[in-house]
Amino acid sequence: MDLIHTCLNVADAERSAEFYTEELGFSESWSFETEDGRTTNRYVAADNGVELQLSETEGETDFEQGTAWDHVALGVSSVDEAFERIDHHGVVQEPADQPAAGARTAFVEDPDGHVVELVESVE
């Protein structure tokens, strides 16, 4: 079994695709609009092929994050460099070592408030 994609509901698919491609190094892979024209889906892919589906539904701009979903984790070569470089939309946790996990991590928010964990292996 392979993880293919995770879908994130977003207020503006273009803005979100720009965040993930320009700030985090994903590449746009494909897009489609539903038959009724109300929902636009843009996909961005990591180097390993796993995609994020950025789903914009007409009129929906405010999302409740809830407690069933927490964050998406992205591997980076340097947490500190990524944290300083990206134009994040909120800091959840500044870069810090996580010895038990063998990693250095930071948590930021994307334009819609989804929490993104930046992970650097330190083993």
N, C-alpha and C positions, 0 to 999 in steps of 0.2 A: 504494500500500500504506500502511496506517495501523497504528500501534501501538495495540492495544486494551487490553491489560492485562499485568501481570507478576504471577505467582503467588508468594507467599511462604508457606512452611510455618510455622505458628505453634503455640505451645502452648495459647493461649487466644484464640480469634477475637474475643471481646467485648473483652478487654483491648487487643488490637492495634488493633481498630477505634477504640476510644476514644483511643489514642495518636495515630493518624493524623488523626482528626477534631478532637479537642480541642487537641492540641499543634501540628499542622501545617496545619490548616484544610481538610482534605479533607471531603467530605460522603458520608454513607452512600448507596449507590445501590441495592443489592439483595442478596439472599442466597438460598442454597438448601442443602438437606441431601441427601446421596446417598441412594439408595433403601434401602440397608442401614442407614442411620442412623448410620454410623460417622464420616462426615466432614461438617463444617459449613464452608460457604464464605460469607464475607462480603466484599462489594465496597465499596471506598471510591473516590471519584472526585475528581480534581483539577478545577479550573475549566475546563480545556480538554477534559474528558471522558475522559482516559486514566485507567484504573482500576488499583488494586492489588487482587488477589484474595488474601484472607487465609484460608488453608486449614488448619483444625484437624481433625486425625484423632485419634479416640479412642485414648488410651494413648500417643501420641507427644508428648513434651515436650522432648526433647533433640535438637538438630540439629547436624550437622557442616557448617560453612559451606564447607569445601573451597576449591579454588583456581580452579574454573571460573566462579565468579560473584564479583563484587567488591562492587558497591554500586548503590543506586538514587539518582539525582540529582534533586533537587527545586528548582525556581526559587523564590526568595523575594525580597521587596523589600529586605530588610535582613538580611544574615547575622548581624550582631552582635545585633540585636533578637531574631531567631528563636532564636539560640543561647542567649541569656539567658532567654527566655520558656519554651521547651519543657522538659519534665521528661524529659530524655534518660536513657538507661540506660548510658551510657559515652561518654567522649570519645575519639575516634580522632585528631582534629586540631582544635585550637582555630582560631578565625577567623584567616585570613591572606590577603593579596593574592596573586593568581596572575597577574602581568603578562602572561605569554605567552598566557594564556587570556582576558585581558580581564575577569577576574572576581575576586571575593572569595569564598572558600569556607570551609566547616567540615565536619567529618565527625563524626557521632554514631552511637550504636547505638540501635535500637528495643528493645522489651521482650524480643525473642527473639535479639538479637545481630546482626540484619541491619544492615549499615552504610548510613547515609543521608547523602548529601552535600547540604549546603545551598549553593546557588549564587546569587550576586548579580552581575548584569552591571554592570561599572563603565565600560563604553564609552559 
